[in-house]
């Protein structure tokens, strides 16, 4: 390839090369927004190799320029996400784009849609102009003898990399020589990006175990990059993100197929035209003993405490302290002792409500795609209306839960007489200080306004706890607002709230924080039921049983049965003895994932961290 100054100065060549340079600069844009760069040297090296490989393979830009169209179109989206949410395009964002109808997009964007159209017209014009330049110039053709040499080197490198992916890479010499008796190191906390990864789940359906037919690649032959770093590069790294999205879709389809033919054969005891609204609110990372409704000294529930028809359920536990594993137990009949397994052969209560004539809504401030959320997404997609509203995922720039109020208003006003509305909140997910607006920053000093606090630093214990309590205060305001909107509808309505898991917060002298541990603070979760006056008039027996059993020992396994019974929806083989609003209710054994399946009510609470330790031998995990 002839790279002489006079060629570079020609307008066509400049247009092509500068366009490619601008695309390649995208991984370094976060620095403009004060965000850290991830492995900039590796990303730069990968981009150089990718451009070299594509150029050598196809010889001239005009032959591969069309492959860059997705990168041109994605560029303004990437910039927008970094500017407002501090992250680039992920499988979650691709899922939102794929599943948002044009009408929903128009409603969300409002008058900004015309600005968006103008931006994309400009990008398409840029793409077309650079393609014309690439087509007309022949100065950038790679025709000299170096081309086959470069192709050979890249082919060898690709083969070595593929071998390492297939058969693994040997440990470095220092690691191999280290003593096998090296002392274990206690990790203080689980990083928030690993939300849901704390517990080991079974392999995904259809996964292939790693092969061991050949020895692993020698450590010295390992190439200095990986697929994750490649996914952060531009423009060709977008292909890796697309592949991840495709894999998630295939996995979702596999899980959906496993339960596609399942039916509850559920029916409603109410007449077809009788109106009733049932709301299920799934909380996030909320801890039982930080609610003043449950006796906490700080007044974290000033609004809910004034609700006359609210019944707390003070002895509710969750089986596992990770969202992606705990939520399926809440919304389906999946047994607690199977919660570590991905997938389930049955559908959720959403399908049971649909069979009984209810219009169903899943409104979420969490994410729809990604390795920490997929099992939940499978169930969510059973609903008639599905809205995932949080473009920020679990980052500091995520939406507040109040973003759910708009879709909730539309759902409550929907003309369908019977409605089930599921609200999946972000609740008290770390970073706690980013889960509420400034006016809720009540307890000081806090982490509010502190950029990227070191969450494993025990010295911020006081600030961390103060921010956590303020997030509970905001949750109180949010839930009171949900109840207020149900009251305004004047329809018979019932609401059930339960958190997916709690948090450990450097309690006492405990050096653990967040979740993914085996502590009482993470298994014991807040829960309550609320009902409207019109609901109480229609179902006085259910309200009476609710109040009678309010102090019963409950687990999230009870939620499925209780919610359907609250709505007077029934099906063959139902377990009314697991419904807290039924006279047949009986308490059952409650298992938690603590060194095996431990009977929570036959366990010892040990140490400053309140670890749940079985008195006998726990059941083995399968």
Buried (B, 14 or more C-beta within 10 A) or exposed (E): BEEEEEBEEBEBBEBBBEBBEBBBEBBEBBEEEEEEEEBBEBBBBBBEBBBBBBBBBBBBBBBBBEEBBBBBBBBBBBBBBBEEBBBBBBBBBBBBEEBBEEEBEEEEEEEEBEEBEEBBEEBEEBBEEBBBBBBEBEBBBBEEEEBEEBBEBBEEEEEBBEBBEEBBBBEEEEEEEEEEEEEEEEEBBBEBEEBBBBBEBEEBEEEEEEEEEEEBBEBEEBBEBBEEBBBBBBBBBBBBBBEBBEEBBEBBEBBBEBBEEEEBEBBBEBEEEBBBBBBBBBBBBBBBEBBBBBEBEBEBBEBBBEBEBBBBBBBBBBBBBBBBBBBBBBBBBBEBBBBBBBBBEBBBBBBBBBBBBBBBBBBBBBBBBBBBBBBBBBBBBBBBBBBBBBBBBBBBBBBBBBBBBBBBEEBBEBEBBBBBBBBBBBBBBBBBBBBBEEEBBBBEEBBBEBEEBEBBBBEBBBBBBBBBBBBBBBBBBBBBBBBEBBBEBEBBBBBBBBBBBBBBBBBEEBBBBBBBBBBBBBBBBBBBBBBBEBBBEBBEEBBEBBEEBBEBBBBBBBBBBBBBBBBBBBBEEBBBEBBBBBEEBEBBEBBBBBBBBBBBEEBEEEEEBBBBBBEEEBEEBE
